[in-house]
Amino acid sequence: MENVVVDVLLAAGVGAELLCCVGVAVMRTTFDRLHYTAAGTTVGPFCILAAVLVREGFGQVGLNTIAAVALLFLAGPLLVHATARAARSRER
Amino acid sequence: MNAFETAALALLAGFVPLGWVCLRERELDGVVALELAGVVTTLVLICLAEGYHRGIYLGVAVVCSAVTWISGFVFARFFGQL
């Protein structure tokens, strides 16, 4: 049962991340692309974090994974905002 | 090959469209693709560390996520001033 849950979470995380990568390539404007970059820092990482936590629990591995994903999650919106500001200033 | 190794291999496919954007589109769009490539790299490192049962390698993933953040800010500021 645990393996099935891990497989489903990994498949969801990888699928979401690949969808965001394709979205960045398909969209036409910088702002549309930033939308997919922002989604890539939330859905995929959290699914993979959940898979690791189901497998390992809250030990050293789990806490290190939480640290990496939390950095992505907290820094992602700041980075998207900074990039959007740069894109806006270049459009002027 | 376990599930985490398979996931890491599948995530590597995400570099193809991102690399295409870096090569073919405007430079700021390349920065956007580079930011997402950093996220994908962090996830690949997490999956490889878990897949090979080497918890100590997760430190590399933590450093990668921090460096992705810093490099994104540097690029955004640089291209914003041009």
Backbone of each chain as nested JSON, in Angstrom:
{
  "chains": [
    {"id": "A", "residues": [
      {"number": 1, "name": "MET", "atoms": {"N": [0.83, -1.211, 0.0], "CA": [0.0, 0.0, 0.0], "C": [0.865, 1.262, 0.0]}},
      {"number": 2, "name": "GLU", "atoms": {"N": [1.926, 1.243, 0.835], "CA": [2.816, 2.405, 0.916], "C": [3.489, 2.668, -0.427]}},
      {"number": 3, "name": "ASN", "atoms": {"N": [3.875, 1.584, -1.102], "CA": [4.528, 1.754, -2.405], "C": [3.592, 2.372, -3.43]}},
      {"number": 4, "name": "VAL", "atoms": {"N": [2.322, 1.998, -3.378], "CA": [1.347, 2.556, -4.324], "C": [1.187, 4.053, -4.091]}},
      {"number": 5, "name": "VAL", "atoms": {"N": [1.097, 4.439, -2.823], "CA": [0.958, 5.867, -2.498], "C": [2.179, 6.642, -2.986]}},
      {"number": 6, "name": "VAL", "atoms": {"N": [3.377, 6.084, -2.733], "CA": [4.606, 6.755, -3.183], "C": [4.619, 6.874, -4.705]}},
      {"number": 7, "name": "ASP", "atoms": {"N": [4.242, 5.802, -5.392], "CA": [4.241, 5.846, -6.866], "C": [3.269, 6.891, -7.4]}},
      {"number": 8, "name": "VAL", "atoms": {"N": [2.074, 6.943, -6.804], "CA": [1.068, 7.909, -7.266], "C": [1.545, 9.344, -7.024]}},
      {"number": 9, "name": "LEU", "atoms": {"N": [2.124, 9.588, -5.842], "CA": [2.61, 10.943, -5.541], "C": [3.755, 11.334, -6.462]}},
      {"number": 10, "name": "LEU", "atoms": {"N": [4.657, 10.399, -6.724], "CA": [5.77, 10.697, -7.632], "C": [5.27, 10.968, -9.047]}},
      {"number": 11, "name": "ALA", "atoms": {"N": [4.318, 10.154, -9.498], "CA": [3.779, 10.361, -10.847], "C": [3.093, 11.722, -10.952]}},
      {"number": 12, "name": "ALA", "atoms": {"N": [2.347, 12.089, -9.909], "CA": [1.674, 13.39, -9.923], "C": [2.695, 14.53, -9.925]}},
      {"number": 13, "name": "GLY", "atoms": {"N": [3.735, 14.404, -9.097], "CA": [4.759, 15.447, -9.028], "C": [5.525, 15.593, -10.326]}},
      {"number": 14, "name": "VAL", "atoms": {"N": [5.952, 14.469, -10.89], "CA": [6.701, 14.524, -12.149], "C": [5.807, 15.047, -13.277]}},
      {"number": 15, "name": "GLY", "atoms": {"N": [4.559, 14.593, -13.317], "CA": [3.631, 15.054, -14.349], "C": [3.399, 16.551, -14.265]}},
      {"number": 16, "name": "ALA", "atoms": {"N": [3.192, 17.065, -13.051], "CA": [2.968, 18.498, -12.88], "C": [4.195, 19.296, -13.303]}},
      {"number": 17, "name": "GLU", "atoms": {"N": [5.367, 18.785, -12.954], "CA": [6.6, 19.511, -13.284], "C": [6.837, 19.517, -14.797]}},
      {"number": 18, "name": "LEU", "atoms": {"N": [6.607, 18.386, -15.437], "CA": [6.799, 18.333, -16.889], "C": [5.773, 19.22, -17.604]}},
      {"number": 19, "name": "LEU", "atoms": {"N": [4.553, 19.258, -17.053], "CA": [3.526, 20.137, -17.634], "C": [3.965, 21.601, -17.557]}},
      {"number": 20, "name": "CYS", "atoms": {"N": [4.567, 21.978, -16.439], "CA": [5.052, 23.35, -16.305], "C": [6.181, 23.63, -17.294]}},
      {"number": 21, "name": "CYS", "atoms": {"N": [7.071, 22.65, -17.496], "CA": [8.174, 22.838, -18.459], "C": [7.624, 23.034, -19.872]}},
      {"number": 22, "name": "VAL", "atoms": {"N": [6.647, 22.218, -20.246], "CA": [6.044, 22.359, -21.575], "C": [5.3, 23.695, -21.671]}},
      {"number": 23, "name": "GLY", "atoms": {"N": [4.635, 24.086, -20.585], "CA": [3.919, 25.358, -20.576], "C": [4.844, 26.543, -20.805]}},
      {"number": 24, "name": "VAL", "atoms": {"N": [6.03, 26.513, -20.196], "CA": [7.0, 27.594, -20.409], "C": [7.395, 27.667, -21.88]}},
      {"number": 25, "name": "ALA", "atoms": {"N": [7.53, 26.515, -22.51], "CA": [7.937, 26.501, -23.921], "C": [6.805, 26.929, -24.846]}},
      {"number": 26, "name": "VAL", "atoms": {"N": [5.571, 26.612, -24.489], "CA": [4.44, 26.851, -25.394], "C": [3.942, 28.292, -25.315]}},
      {"number": 27, "name": "MET", "atoms": {"N": [3.966, 28.891, -24.125], "CA": [3.406, 30.23, -23.968], "C": [4.208, 31.264, -24.773]}},
      {"number": 28, "name": "ARG", "atoms": {"N": [3.538, 32.379, -25.107], "CA": [4.157, 33.363, -25.998], "C": [4.818, 34.526, -25.257]}},
      {"number": 29, "name": "THR", "atoms": {"N": [4.214, 34.998, -24.18], "CA": [4.765, 36.178, -23.507], "C": [5.518, 35.767, -22.235]}},
      {"number": 30, "name": "THR", "atoms": {"N": [6.371, 36.679, -21.767], "CA": [7.154, 36.411, -20.552], "C": [6.246, 36.217, -19.341]}},
      {"number": 31, "name": "PHE", "atoms": {"N": [5.186, 37.011, -19.257], "CA": [4.3, 36.925, -18.094], "C": [3.53, 35.606, -18.066]}},
      {"number": 32, "name": "ASP", "atoms": {"N": [3.125, 35.125, -19.236], "CA": [2.482, 33.813, -19.284], "C": [3.453, 32.713, -18.869]}},
      {"number": 33, "name": "ARG", "atoms": {"N": [4.684, 32.856, -19.288], "CA": [5.698, 31.851, -18.917], "C": [5.955, 31.87, -17.418]}},
      {"number": 34, "name": "LEU", "atoms": {"N": [5.959, 33.071, -16.827], "CA": [6.184, 33.176, -15.384], "C": [5.087, 32.463, -14.592]}},
      {"number": 35, "name": "HIS", "atoms": {"N": [3.88, 32.438, -15.14], "CA": [2.788, 31.725, -14.48], "C": [3.141, 30.25, -14.292]}},
      {"number": 36, "name": "TYR", "atoms": {"N": [3.731, 29.654, -15.327], "CA": [4.089, 28.234, -15.237], "C": [5.302, 28.031, -14.34]}},
      {"number": 37, "name": "THR", "atoms": {"N": [6.217, 28.999, -14.318], "CA": [7.365, 28.888, -13.413], "C": [6.898, 28.901, -11.957]}},
      {"number": 38, "name": "ALA", "atoms": {"N": [5.926, 29.774, -11.656], "CA": [5.405, 29.839, -10.291], "C": [4.721, 28.532, -9.904]}},
      {"number": 39, "name": "ALA", "atoms": {"N": [3.965, 27.962, -10.845], "CA": [3.299, 26.684, -10.548], "C": [4.326, 25.565, -10.334]}},
      {"number": 40, "name": "GLY", "atoms": {"N": [5.456, 25.68, -11.029], "CA": [6.487, 24.65, -10.894], "C": [7.169, 24.63, -9.54]}},
      {"number": 41, "name": "THR", "atoms": {"N": [7.034, 25.721, -8.766], "CA": [7.644, 25.733, -7.434], "C": [6.676, 25.282, -6.344]}},
      {"number": 42, "name": "THR", "atoms": {"N": [5.452, 24.908, -6.72], "CA": [4.481, 24.539, -5.68], "C": [3.995, 23.098, -5.83]}},
      {"number": 43, "name": "VAL", "atoms": {"N": [3.34, 22.804, -6.934], "CA": [2.629, 21.524, -7.056], "C": [3.607, 20.343, -7.08]}},
      {"number": 44, "name": "GLY", "atoms": {"N": [4.533, 20.379, -8.043], "CA": [5.469, 19.262, -8.196], "C": [6.325, 19.01, -6.965]}},
      {"number": 45, "name": "PRO", "atoms": {"N": [6.999, 20.048, -6.449], "CA": [7.835, 19.828, -5.266], "C": [7.061, 19.27, -4.07]}},
      {"number": 46, "name": "PHE", "atoms": {"N": [5.828, 19.733, -3.858], "CA": [5.087, 19.246, -2.697], "C": [4.667, 17.786, -2.866]}},
      {"number": 47, "name": "CYS", "atoms": {"N": [4.342, 17.379, -4.085], "CA": [4.008, 15.971, -4.311], "C": [5.231, 15.09, -4.059]}},
      {"number": 48, "name": "ILE", "atoms": {"N": [6.398, 15.529, -4.537], "CA": [7.61, 14.738, -4.326], "C": [8.008, 14.75, -2.848]}},
      {"number": 49, "name": "LEU", "atoms": {"N": [7.825, 15.889, -2.181], "CA": [8.072, 15.944, -0.734], "C": [7.172, 14.954, 0.003]}},
      {"number": 50, "name": "ALA", "atoms": {"N": [5.896, 14.902, -0.382], "CA": [4.971, 13.978, 0.261], "C": [5.404, 12.532, 0.034]}},
      {"number": 51, "name": "ALA", "atoms": {"N": [5.903, 12.24, -1.183], "CA": [6.367, 10.873, -1.475], "C": [7.549, 10.511, -0.586]}},
      {"number": 52, "name": "VAL", "atoms": {"N": [8.481, 11.445, -0.419], "CA": [9.652, 11.169, 0.436], "C": [9.217, 10.988, 1.888]}},
      {"number": 53, "name": "LEU", "atoms": {"N": [8.275, 11.823, 2.338], "CA": [7.828, 11.723, 3.739], "C": [7.079, 10.422, 3.988]}},
      {"number": 54, "name": "VAL", "atoms": {"N": [6.299, 9.962, 3.011], "CA": [5.607, 8.669, 3.166], "C": [6.631, 7.545, 3.278]}},
      {"number": 55, "name": "ARG", "atoms": {"N": [7.7, 7.63, 2.49], "CA": [8.713, 6.576, 2.491], "C": [9.614, 6.646, 3.727]}},
      {"number": 56, "name": "GLU", "atoms": {"N": [10.061, 7.86, 4.098], "CA": [11.102, 7.995, 5.117], "C": [10.602, 8.516, 6.461]}},
      {"number": 57, "name": "GLY", "atoms": {"N": [9.442, 9.178, 6.48], "CA": [8.983, 9.789, 7.721], "C": [9.724, 11.093, 7.995]}},
      {"number": 58, "name": "PHE", "atoms": {"N": [9.643, 11.545, 9.254], "CA": [10.234, 12.844, 9.596], "C": [11.629, 12.687, 10.208]}},
      {"number": 59, "name": "GLY", "atoms": {"N": [12.452, 11.859, 9.63], "CA": [13.837, 11.716, 10.08], "C": [14.723, 12.752, 9.414]}},
      {"number": 60, "name": "GLN", "atoms": {"N": [16.023, 12.433, 9.36], "CA": [16.975, 13.379, 8.766], "C": [16.677, 13.601, 7.29]}},
      {"number": 61, "name": "VAL", "atoms": {"N": [16.357, 12.52, 6.582], "CA": [16.058, 12.638, 5.152], "C": [14.815, 13.494, 4.935]}},
      {"number": 62, "name": "GLY", "atoms": {"N": [13.78, 13.23, 5.716], "CA": [12.546, 13.999, 5.578], "C": [12.745, 15.476, 5.861]}},
      {"number": 63, "name": "LEU", "atoms": {"N": [13.515, 15.777, 6.911], "CA": [13.726, 17.183, 7.273], "C": [14.576, 17.905, 6.232]}},
      {"number": 64, "name": "ASN", "atoms": {"N": [15.58, 17.221, 5.69], "CA": [16.377, 17.844, 4.627], "C": [15.518, 18.127, 3.392]}},
      {"number": 65, "name": "THR", "atoms": {"N": [14.635, 17.189, 3.071], "CA": [13.756, 17.398, 1.919], "C": [12.792, 18.554, 2.181]}},
      {"number": 66, "name": "ILE", "atoms": {"N": [12.287, 18.631, 3.41], "CA": [11.405, 19.755, 3.766], "C": [12.153, 21.077, 3.594]}},
      {"number": 67, "name": "ALA", "atoms": {"N": [13.429, 21.12, 4.003], "CA": [14.218, 22.352, 3.879], "C": [14.37, 22.755, 2.416]}},
      {"number": 68, "name": "ALA", "atoms": {"N": [14.679, 21.796, 1.556], "CA": [14.878, 22.113, 0.136], "C": [13.577, 22.597, -0.501]}},
      {"number": 69, "name": "VAL", "atoms": {"N": [12.481, 21.89, -0.225], "CA": [11.198, 22.259, -0.843], "C": [10.671, 23.569, -0.254]}},
      {"number": 70, "name": "ALA", "atoms": {"N": [10.891, 23.786, 1.045], "CA": [10.443, 25.051, 1.648], "C": [11.18, 26.236, 1.039]}},
      {"number": 71, "name": "LEU", "atoms": {"N": [12.484, 26.053, 0.774], "CA": [13.237, 27.127, 0.111], "C": [12.649, 27.433, -1.256]}},
      {"number": 72, "name": "LEU", "atoms": {"N": [12.337, 26.381, -2.009], "CA": [11.741, 26.589, -3.335], "C": [10.397, 27.296, -3.215]}},
      {"number": 73, "name": "PHE", "atoms": {"N": [9.587, 26.839, -2.271], "CA": [8.228, 27.363, -2.132], "C": [8.231, 28.827, -1.682]}},
      {"number": 74, "name": "LEU", "atoms": {"N": [9.111, 29.164, -0.733], "CA": [9.13, 30.529, -0.208], "C": [9.838, 31.496, -1.152]}},
      {"number": 75, "name": "ALA", "atoms": {"N": [10.88, 31.014, -1.824], "CA": [11.652, 31.9, -2.696], "C": [11.002, 32.055, -4.063]}},
      {"number": 76, "name": "GLY", "atoms": {"N": [10.198, 31.089, -4.476], "CA": [9.606, 31.12, -5.813], "C": [8.817, 32.38, -6.116]}},
      {"number": 77, "name": "PRO", "atoms": {"N": [7.85, 32.762, -5.279], "CA": [7.07, 33.972, -5.57], "C": [7.926, 35.235, -5.605]}},
      {"number": 78, "name": "LEU", "atoms": {"N": [8.948, 35.311, -4.737], "CA": [9.834, 36.482, -4.755], "C": [10.579, 36.565, -6.078]}},
      {"number": 79, "name": "LEU", "atoms": {"N": [11.04, 35.412, -6.528], "CA": [11.793, 35.37, -7.78], "C": [10.905, 35.715, -8.975]}},
      {"number": 80, "name": "VAL", "atoms": {"N": [9.685, 35.187, -8.968], "CA": [8.74, 35.494, -10.052], "C": [8.427, 36.986, -10.069]}},
      {"number": 81, "name": "HIS", "atoms": {"N": [8.24, 37.553, -8.885], "CA": [7.947, 38.979, -8.794], "C": [9.108, 39.812, -9.337]}},
      {"number": 82, "name": "ALA", "atoms": {"N": [10.329, 39.467, -8.95], "CA": [11.506, 40.214, -9.414], "C": [11.651, 40.093, -10.935]}},
      {"number": 83, "name": "THR", "atoms": {"N": [11.411, 38.904, -11.464], "CA": [11.528, 38.721, -12.91], "C": [10.427, 39.482, -13.642]}},
      {"number": 84, "name": "ALA", "atoms": {"N": [9.219, 39.496, -13.087], "CA": [8.126, 40.239, -13.721], "C": [8.413, 41.735, -13.725]}},
      {"number": 85, "name": "ARG", "atoms": {"N": [9.014, 42.23, -12.637], "CA": [9.391, 43.655, -12.604], "C": [10.433, 43.959, -13.674]}},
      {"number": 86, "name": "ALA", "atoms": {"N": [11.399, 43.06, -13.828], "CA": [12.421, 43.26, -14.859], "C": [11.784, 43.265, -16.249]}},
      {"number": 87, "name": "ALA", "atoms": {"N": [10.841, 42.345, -16.48], "CA": [10.174, 42.273, -17.784], "C": [9.368, 43.551, -18.038]}},
      {"number": 88, "name": "ARG", "atoms": {"N": [8.73, 44.071, -17.004], "CA": [7.91, 45.284, -17.164], "C": [8.784, 46.492, -17.458]}},
      {"number": 89, "name": "SER", "atoms": {"N": [9.92, 46.579, -16.757], "CA": [10.801, 47.729, -16.999], "C": [11.42, 47.66, -18.39]}},
      {"number": 90, "name": "ARG", "atoms": {"N": [11.6, 46.465, -18.933], "CA": [12.145, 46.353, -20.286], "C": [11.105, 46.686, -21.343]}},
      {"number": 91, "name": "GLU", "atoms": {"N": [9.827, 46.489, -21.002], "CA": [8.772, 46.783, -21.971], "C": [8.56, 48.276, -22.145]}},
      {"number": 92, "name": "ARG", "atoms": {"N": [8.959, 49.048, -21.143], "CA": [8.726, 50.505, -21.205], "C": [9.678, 51.161, -22.205]}}
    ]},
    {"id": "B", "residues": [
      {"number": 1, "name": "MET", "atoms": {"N": [15.826, -0.712, -10.858], "CA": [15.538, 0.727, -10.875], "C": [14.265, 0.99, -10.069]}},
      {"number": 2, "name": "ASN", "atoms": {"N": [14.389, 1.769, -8.981], "CA": [13.208, 2.002, -8.15], "C": [12.426, 3.241, -8.633]}},
      {"number": 3, "name": "ALA", "atoms": {"N": [11.341, 3.55, -7.918], "CA": [10.43, 4.603, -8.372], "C": [11.106, 5.977, -8.374]}},
      {"number": 4, "name": "PHE", "atoms": {"N": [11.963, 6.227, -7.38], "CA": [12.599, 7.54, -7.31], "C": [13.623, 7.724, -8.429]}},
      {"number": 5, "name": "GLU", "atoms": {"N": [14.334, 6.673, -8.773], "CA": [15.268, 6.778, -9.903], "C": [14.515, 7.011, -11.209]}},
      {"number": 6, "name": "THR", "atoms": {"N": [13.389, 6.323, -11.372], "CA": [12.564, 6.536, -12.561], "C": [12.042, 7.972, -12.619]}},
      {"number": 7, "name": "ALA", "atoms": {"N": [11.63, 8.489, -11.454], "CA": [11.132, 9.866, -11.407], "C": [12.232, 10.852, -11.782]}},
      {"number": 8, "name": "ALA", "atoms": {"N": [13.453, 10.613, -11.289], "CA": [14.569, 11.502, -11.631], "C": [14.839, 11.472, -13.132]}},
      {"number": 9, "name": "LEU", "atoms": {"N": [14.778, 10.282, -13.705], "CA": [15.012, 10.157, -15.153], "C": [13.926, 10.885, -15.943]}},
      {"number": 10, "name": "ALA", "atoms": {"N": [12.674, 10.754, -15.49], "CA": [11.565, 11.417, -16.191], "C": [11.669, 12.932, -16.061]}},
      {"number": 11, "name": "LEU", "atoms": {"N": [12.107, 13.395, -14.889], "CA": [12.233, 14.846, -14.698], "C": [13.289, 15.444, -15.619]}},
      {"number": 12, "name": "LEU", "atoms": {"N": [14.315, 14.656, -15.942], "CA": [15.359, 15.162, -16.839], "C": [14.789, 15.55, -18.203]}},
      {"number": 13, "name": "ALA", "atoms": {"N": [13.676, 14.91, -18.605], "CA": [13.056, 15.25, -19.89], "C": [12.562, 16.695, -19.911]}},
      {"number": 14, "name": "GLY", "atoms": {"N": [12.31, 17.251, -18.713], "CA": [11.844, 18.634, -18.651], "C": [12.878, 19.643, -19.118]}},
      {"number": 15, "name": "PHE", "atoms": {"N": [14.144, 19.241, -19.163], "CA": [15.183, 20.174, -19.615], "C": [15.086, 20.458, -21.111]}},
      {"number": 16, "name": "VAL", "atoms": {"N": [14.472, 19.56, -21.86], "CA": [14.416, 19.737, -23.326], "C": [13.623, 20.992, -23.703]}},
      {"number": 17, "name": "PRO", "atoms": {"N": [12.353, 21.143, -23.267], "CA": [11.634, 22.382, -23.626], "C": [12.263, 23.627, -23.011]}},
      {"number": 18, "name": "LEU", "atoms": {"N": [12.833, 23.502, -21.808], "CA": [13.456, 24.672, -21.177], "C": [14.706, 25.097, -21.946]}},
      {"number": 19, "name": "GLY", "atoms": {"N": [15.484, 24.125, -22.384], "CA": [16.663, 24.442, -23.193], "C": [16.279, 25.079, -24.516]}},
      {"number": 20, "name": "TRP", "atoms": {"N": [15.182, 24.608, -25.085], "CA": [14.7, 25.194, -26.347], "C": [14.349, 26.666, -26.145]}},
      {"number": 21, "name": "VAL", "atoms": {"N": [13.681, 26.984, -25.025], "CA": [13.335, 28.384, -24.736], "C": [14.606, 29.209, -24.535]}},
      {"number": 22, "name": "CYS", "atoms": {"N": [15.59, 28.659, -23.821], "CA": [16.845, 29.4, -23.592], "C": [17.549, 29.706, -24.908]}},
      {"number": 23, "name": "LEU", "atoms": {"N": [17.477, 28.779, -25.852], "CA": [18.225, 28.953, -27.106], "C": [17.483, 29.824, -28.111]}},
      {"number": 24, "name": "ARG", "atoms": {"N": [16.143, 29.713, -28.147], "CA": [15.402, 30.294, -29.259], "C": [14.647, 31.571, -28.928]}},
      {"number": 25, "name": "GLU", "atoms": {"N": [14.327, 31.802, -27.666], "CA": [13.479, 32.954, -27.323], "C": [14.33, 34.119, -26.811]}},
      {"number": 26, "name": "ARG", "atoms": {"N": [13.644, 35.211, -26.398], "CA": [14.368, 36.382, -25.893], "C": [15.105, 36.039, -24.595]}},
      {"number": 27, "name": "GLU", "atoms": {"N": [16.068, 36.909, -24.228], "CA": [16.931, 36.561, -23.092], "C": [16.168, 36.505, -21.763]}},
      {"number": 28, "name": "LEU", "atoms": {"N": [15.171, 37.381, -21.586], "CA": [14.424, 37.342, -20.326], "C": [13.552, 36.083, -20.257]}},
      {"number": 29, "name": "ASP", "atoms": {"N": [13.05, 35.612, -21.388], "CA": [12.34, 34.327, -21.393], "C": [13.301, 33.195, -21.044]}},
      {"number": 30, "name": "GLY", "atoms": {"N": [14.546, 33.325, -21.476], "CA": [15.554, 32.336, -21.094], "C": [15.803, 32.325, -19.598]}},
      {"number": 31, "name": "VAL", "atoms": {"N": [15.743, 33.507, -18.969], "CA": [15.91, 33.574, -17.515], "C": [14.761, 32.847, -16.821]}},
      {"number": 32, "name": "VAL", "atoms": {"N": [13.545, 33.05, -17.343], "CA": [12.378, 32.358, -16.778], "C": [12.57, 30.838, -16.88]}},
      {"number": 33, "name": "ALA", "atoms": {"N": [13.028, 30.383, -18.048], "CA": [13.262, 28.942, -18.227], "C": [14.369, 28.454, -17.301]}},
      {"number": 34, "name": "LEU", "atoms": {"N": [15.391, 29.295, -17.109], "CA": [16.505, 28.916, -16.233], "C": [16.04, 28.773, -14.784]}},
      {"number": 35, "name": "GLU", "atoms": {"N": [15.123, 29.633, -14.354], "CA": [14.602, 29.535, -12.987], "C": [13.869, 28.206, -12.783]}},
      {"number": 36, "name": "LEU", "atoms": {"N": [13.048, 27.833, -13.77], "CA": [12.346, 26.556, -13.645], "C": [13.326, 25.387, -13.754]}},
      {"number": 37, "name": "ALA", "atoms": {"N": [14.38, 25.549, -14.545], "CA": [15.384, 24.487, -14.648], "C": [16.061, 24.258, -13.299]}},
      {"number": 38, "name": "GLY", "atoms": {"N": [16.26, 25.327, -12.523], "CA": [16.828, 25.177, -11.187], "C": [15.918, 24.379, -10.274]}},
      {"number": 39, "name": "VAL", "atoms": {"N": [14.616, 24.623, -10.372], "CA": [13.649, 23.862, -9.568], "C": [13.69, 22.382, -9.966]}},
      {"number": 40, "name": "VAL", "atoms": {"N": [13.702, 22.128, -11.273], "CA": [13.735, 20.739, -11.751], "C": [15.023, 20.051, -11.288]}},
      {"number": 41, "name": "THR", "atoms": {"N": [16.14, 20.782, -11.341], "CA": [17.413, 20.207, -10.888], "C": [17.346, 19.831, -9.412]}},
      {"number": 42, "name": "THR", "atoms": {"N": [16.769, 20.706, -8.601], "CA": [16.624, 20.406, -7.173], "C": [15.804, 19.136, -6.96]}},
      {"number": 43, "name": "LEU", "atoms": {"N": [14.711, 19.005, -7.721], "CA": [13.862, 17.816, -7.568], "C": [14.581, 16.552, -8.047]}},
      {"number": 44, "name": "VAL", "atoms": {"N": [15.375, 16.68, -9.11], "CA": [16.154, 15.521, -9.582], "C": [17.134, 15.084, -8.497]}},
      {"number": 45, "name": "LEU", "atoms": {"N": [17.791, 16.042, -7.857], "CA": [18.759, 15.711, -6.807], "C": [18.076, 15.048, -5.611]}},
      {"number": 46, "name": "ILE", "atoms": {"N": [16.867, 15.533, -5.264], "CA": [16.117, 14.908, -4.168], "C": [15.78, 13.46, -4.521]}},
      {"number": 47, "name": "CYS", "atoms": {"N": [15.275, 13.269, -5.75], "CA": [14.879, 11.919, -6.164], "C": [16.09, 10.977, -6.226]}},
      {"number": 48, "name": "LEU", "atoms": {"N": [17.225, 11.477, -6.709], "CA": [18.416, 10.622, -6.781], "C": [18.924, 10.267, -5.387]}},
      {"number": 49, "name": "ALA", "atoms": {"N": [18.94, 11.248, -4.47], "CA": [19.39, 10.961, -3.108], "C": [18.498, 9.918, -2.444]}},
      {"number": 50, "name": "GLU", "atoms": {"N": [17.195, 10.038, -2.642], "CA": [16.263, 9.075, -2.054], "C": [16.343, 7.727, -2.778]}},
      {"number": 51, "name": "GLY", "atoms": {"N": [16.49, 7.79, -4.092], "CA": [16.556, 6.551, -4.866], "C": [17.779, 5.714, -4.553]}},
      {"number": 52, "name": "TYR", "atoms": {"N": [18.896, 6.371, -4.294], "CA": [20.134, 5.649, -3.965], "C": [20.314, 5.457, -2.463]}},
      {"number": 53, "name": "HIS", "atoms": {"N": [19.347, 5.883, -1.663], "CA": [19.39, 5.755, -0.2], "C": [20.626, 6.437, 0.379]}},
      {"number": 54, "name": "ARG", "atoms": {"N": [20.921, 7.618, -0.119], "CA": [22.039, 8.406, 0.398], "C": [21.489, 9.732, 0.908]}},
      {"number": 55, "name": "GLY", "atoms": {"N": [21.028, 9.734, 2.15], "CA": [20.41, 10.926, 2.729], "C": [21.35, 12.112, 2.795]}},
      {"number": 56, "name": "ILE", "atoms": {"N": [22.646, 11.833, 2.903], "CA": [23.622, 12.923, 3.041], "C": [23.649, 13.783, 1.784]}},
      {"number": 57, "name": "TYR", "atoms": {"N": [23.304, 13.2, 0.625], "CA": [23.328, 13.963, -0.625], "C": [22.194, 14.977, -0.721]}},
      {"number": 58, "name": "LEU", "atoms": {"N": [21.24, 14.912, 0.208], "CA": [20.159, 15.9, 0.174], "C": [20.676, 17.313, 0.476]}},
      {"number": 59, "name": "GLY", "atoms": {"N": [21.833, 17.397, 1.103], "CA": [22.452, 18.708, 1.306], "C": [22.726, 19.408, -0.007]}},
      {"number": 60, "name": "VAL", "atoms": {"N": [23.068, 18.629, -1.022], "CA": [23.302, 19.213, -2.348], "C": [22.015, 19.829, -2.883]}},
      {"number": 61, "name": "ALA", "atoms": {"N": [20.89, 19.158, -2.651], "CA": [19.601, 19.686, -3.125], "C": [19.247, 20.993, -2.407]}},
      {"number": 62, "name": "VAL", "atoms": {"N": [19.534, 21.051, -1.101], "CA": [19.25, 22.284, -0.345], "C": [20.088, 23.438, -0.89]}},
      {"number": 63, "name": "VAL", "atoms": {"N": [21.376, 23.166, -1.123], "CA": [22.257, 24.204, -1.668], "C": [21.8, 24.613, -3.063]}},
      {"number": 64, "name": "CYS", "atoms": {"N": [21.378, 23.648, -3.863], "CA": [20.919, 23.94, -5.228], "C": [19.697, 24.857, -5.207]}},
      {"number": 65, "name": "SER", "atoms": {"N": [18.753, 24.599, -4.301], "CA": [17.561, 25.452, -4.254], "C": [17.934, 26.872, -3.824]}},
      {"number": 66, "name": "ALA", "atoms": {"N": [18.893, 27.004, -2.894], "CA": [19.318, 28.341, -2.471], "C": [20.045, 29.069, -3.604]}},
      {"number": 67, "name": "VAL", "atoms": {"N": [20.907, 28.358, -4.316], "CA": [21.666, 28.974, -5.406], "C": [20.747, 29.369, -6.561]}},
      {"number": 68, "name": "THR", "atoms": {"N": [19.712, 28.56, -6.805], "CA": [18.721, 28.889, -7.831], "C": [18.052, 30.223, -7.524]}},
      {"number": 69, "name": "TRP", "atoms": {"N": [17.725, 30.403, -6.269], "CA": [17.089, 31.647, -5.831], "C": [18.016, 32.839, -6.064]}},
      {"number": 70, "name": "ILE", "atoms": {"N": [19.261, 32.708, -5.597], "CA": [20.215, 33.819, -5.709], "C": [20.497, 34.151, -7.181]}},
      {"number": 71, "name": "SER", "atoms": {"N": [20.73, 33.12, -7.98], "CA": [21.057, 33.369, -9.392], "C": [19.872, 34.011, -10.113]}},
      {"number": 72, "name": "GLY", "atoms": {"N": [18.662, 33.607, -9.768], "CA": [17.48, 34.21, -10.381], "C": [17.397, 35.698, -10.089]}},
      {"number": 73, "name": "PHE", "atoms": {"N": [17.689, 36.068, -8.844], "CA": [17.677, 37.493, -8.497], "C": [18.759, 38.258, -9.249]}},
      {"number": 74, "name": "VAL", "atoms": {"N": [19.937, 37.666, -9.349], "CA": [21.037, 38.348, -10.047], "C": [20.656, 38.581, -11.509]}},
      {"number": 75, "name": "PHE", "atoms": {"N": [20.137, 37.547, -12.172], "CA": [19.75, 37.682, -13.581], "C": [18.615, 38.688, -13.746]}},
      {"number": 76, "name": "ALA", "atoms": {"N": [17.61, 38.619, -12.86], "CA": [16.468, 39.538, -12.973], "C": [16.926, 40.979, -12.811]}},
      {"number": 77, "name": "ARG", "atoms": {"N": [17.81, 41.222, -11.862], "CA": [18.293, 42.591, -11.652], "C": [19.137, 43.049, -12.832]}},
      {"number": 78, "name": "PHE", "atoms": {"N": [19.966, 42.149, -13.348], "CA": [20.83, 42.505, -14.465], "C": [19.999, 42.85, -15.701]}},
      {"number": 79, "name": "PHE", "atoms": {"N": [19.034, 42.003, -16.036], "CA": [18.246, 42.256, -17.239], "C": [17.253, 43.389, -17.039]}},
      {"number": 80, "name": "GLY", "atoms": {"N": [16.867, 43.648, -15.788], "CA": [15.968, 44.761, -15.533], "C": [16.633, 46.11, -15.732]}},
      {"number": 81, "name": "GLN", "atoms": {"N": [17.954, 46.133, -15.56], "CA": [18.676, 47.405, -15.69], "C": [19.117, 47.68, -17.113]}},
      {"number": 82, "name": "LEU", "atoms": {"N": [19.081, 46.684, -17.986], "CA": [19.544, 46.895, -19.36], "C": [18.567, 47.769, -20.14]}}
    ]}
  ]
}
